[in-house]
């Protein structure tokens, strides 16, 4: 069993969706970012009152099955909603984190400090001031669910870039934080996570009835040692990295899960860790139903690109 805590949330008054400000230098291509790793971020703020144009990300067929592909080329934003049914986008539900932005080929959490008068800043200041630094950094607990469909046996992959560490005093800022995928998301208390932690470890874990169970933990970044105060994040800053997870139910109803990392964006995917949920050792039965996918990030400002889900 993991000692990771579930972050508290709240029911804010939902403001109008926000259009992100465009950066002056677009992320031109994957090749460019591989060489420089300095692609510009979207400086997301909550000062605009413009309404976004929400469009459907691409859903297509390939030889491997149904593909969801989002390159974030369309400008739109998603505001947080307390319940999935109340989501402000036809394709995404932002359950925590205040805002999600898409523009110029980049998806992004809120970047930087939220303005004092923003309704989410005010709501978080009373409901969860500790994890959000009095409501100014709700992206510290960013949870974005893709609601276009549910998947059972599939791969998902995306490019991630950590652009800022948010060094909150919250006791929940710890080594278990990271860049993570949702897998077979049933609800906020029942799902699998795969990703890379701030202590440099590749992780696979299950959350069942609100309790975390660690299936696999394998050190990936080994060049230094995590320390909350002096070395709080081993994930490279301002560098694109690729994460890919695979999940499949075996004939005996065990679930095999793999995480691959492309740390230099060269197309060289390395198996970072692997686990099998036998339905007995990790809090109870394996999660055998199809579920949603999505992203979780903790105490960081993060950009995303080239998000894809492929059904086997």
N, C-alpha and C positions, 0 to 999 in steps of 0.2 A: 504494500500500500504506500502511496506517495503522500508526503506531508504538504503537498501544494494546496493552497486555499482557493476557494471560489470567490471571485470578486463580487462585491455587492453592486447593484445598479439602482436605477430609479425610473420614475415615470415623469418625464419633463413635459412642459408645454412645447409642442413641436413648432419651430419657426419655419418660415418659408425656405425652400431649398436654396442653396447657394451655388453660384457659378464660380469655379476656381479662377484665379488669375493665371494667365498664361506666362510661362517663362520665356525669356528672350531667346534662349538657345534650346531648340527642340532636341530630343534624343533622336539622332538621325538614323542610326541603324545599330543592329546588334554588333556588327563588326567594329563600328566606331567605339562603342562602349567597352568592348573587350580590350581594345588597345589602350584606351585612356582611363576608363572607369571613373570618368568625371562628368557623366551625362547630367544635365541640369534638372533639378527637381521642379515640381509645380509648387510655387509658394502659396499654399492654401491658407486663406484667411476667412473670417466670417463677416466681412464688412460690406459685401455686395448684397443687393436685394433682388438681383436678376433671377428669373426662373430658368432652369436648364431645359434642354430638349432631351428627353429620354428616348433612346432608341434601343432596339433589341440587338444584343450581341449575336454573332453568327452561330447558327446551329446548322450543321451539315452532316453529310455521310462520308465515311472513308472506308477503306478496306477493313479497318479494325473495328468499325461500328460507329455509333453516334458520337459526334464530336461537338463540344462546346468550345468556342474560341473567342476570346476578348483581348483585343490589342489596345483598348482604351484610346482609340483615335477620335471618338465622338466626345464632345464636351457635355458633361452632365454632372450632377452631384446627387448624393443620397444622404438624407437626414435620418438620424436615429429614430427608431420607433420601438416602443416597449414590447409590442407583440408582432409576430410575423404577419398576421392578418391586417395589421395597420401599416405595413411597410410603405415607404414613399416612392419605391421604384418597382416596376413590373418584374425585374430580374434579380434584385438584391434586397436582402433585409439586413440593415445595420442594427444589431441589437445593442451595441455599446460602442462608444467612441465619438459620438456627436455627428461627425461628417465624414463622408468619403467622396473623393473627387476623381473625375476622369477628364483628361484633356491632353492633346498633343502627343498621344501615344504613351501616356503615363497614367497609372492609377495611383492614388495617394491617400494616406491618412491625413488628418489635420497636421500641418507642419507649423511648429512654433506655438506661441501662447494665444489662447482664445481671448477675445476682447471681454472686458469686465461686464458689459451689459448684455452679452449674448444669453438667450434663455437657457441654453444647456450649461453655460458656466454657472449661472445662478442655481439651476437645479442640482447640479453635481456638488455645489458648495455646501449643500445641506444633506444630500443623500450619500455621498461618498467623497468627502473632502480629503481623506487620507491618500487614496490611490490616485486622485486627480489633481493634487496640489491646489486644493480649494476651488476646484472646478476649472482651472486654467488649462489643464492638460488632460482632457478626457480621452485622447488617443492613447493614453497609458494602458487602457483596457479596451483595445479595439477588437471587435468581433463582427465579421462580415460574412453572411451566409448567402451562397448562390442558390436562388429559388427557382431556376429555370426547369429543374427536373431532379429526380432522385436516381442515384446510381448504386449498383450492387458490386459488381466486379469491374474495376476500372483503374486507369492511371490518371493522375492529375499532375500538372507541372506549371511552374511560373518562375519568372525572374523577380528577385527581390533586391532592394537596395536600402540599407539602413543609413539614413542621412543625419540623424541626431539621436544621441542618448539622452533620455529624460531622467536625470539622476534624482528622482524623488526620494524623500525621506521615508516613504511608505515601507513597512516591514515586508510587504508583498513584492517589493523589488528585490529579486534574489536570483540565484543561479538557474532556477527552473523557467525563467522568462525566455522568450525566444520569438522566432519566425516560424509559424506553424500552419499546417493544413488541417481543416476538418475533414473527416472521413466517416461515411455512413452516419451523418448527423441526424439523430432522431429528435432531440431537443437539447437544450443547454446542459442537461445533466447526463446525457447518454450518447456517446460518440467515441471515435478513435481520433487521436492526434498524431501527426507525424511532423518532424521539423528539426531545426537546429537551435540549441539553447545558447544563451549568452555566455555560458561557461565553455563553449566550444564543443559540446556533446551532441551527437545525433540521438534523437529520442523517438520512441514509439510508446504511447501510453493510451490507456482506456479510461474513460470516465463513465462510471456506471452508478446510477441513482445518486449522482452528485459527488461520488468519491473517486479520486484518481488512483489508478494502478499502473505502475511502470512495467511495461513488457520488455523493453530493451533500452539500454543506454550505452553508447560507445563514443569515446573521445575522438573527435574529428579534427578540430584545430588544436594542435599540440605545441605551438610555438611559445606559449606563455601560460601562466596560471591565473585563473579567475580570482579576483578579490573585489568584493562589493564596493569598497571605497577607492582603491588605487588602480584596479584593472577591471572595471565593471562590465566589459563586453568584449569578448574575443571574436565576435563577428566583425569582419572588416568594414570600416566606415566608408561610405561613398564609393562602394564597389559592388557592381552587379554580381549576384551569384544565382545559380539555377537550383531549384529544389524540385524533386519529382518523387511521388509516392505511388505505390501499387498495392491494391488490396484485392484478395480473392478468397472465396469460400471453397474449402477442399471437400472432396466427397464424404469425408467423415464429419462434416460440419465444424471443423476447426477453421480458423481464419488466418491466412498468411498475409503479412504486411511487410513491405520493404520501403526503405527510403534511400534515394540516390541524390548525390550532390555533384553539381558541375561548378566547382569553386572559381574557375577562371573563365567561364563562358566560352569554352573551346569545343563544346559538344562531347567532352569526355566525361560521361556520367559514371561516378564511382559509387558502388554499393556502400553506403555509410553505416547502415544497421538493418537488421531483419528480426522479425519475431513471429511467433505463432500463438494465437489465443486458443487454448485448448478447451475453453468453456468451463474450466474448473479452477484454475490457478489464480485468476485475476478478477475476483469479486463476483463471479457467477457466470452465467451463460455468455457465450460470444454474441456479438451483435450481428445477427444474420439477415436483417431486413435492409433493403435499399434505403439510402438516406441522402441528405444534401451534402454538398461540399462547401468549401470557403476558406477564409483566412482568420487567423488570430495573431496579433502582435502585442507585445507587452513593453511598456515604458520606453518606447522608441517612436520616432517619426520614420515612416517607411514608404517607399515607392514600389510599385508593382508593374509588370509588363508580361505580355505573351502568356496569358493564362489559358490553359487548355485542359479539357477533360475528355478522355477517350474510353468509351464503354467496351469491354472485351466481349 
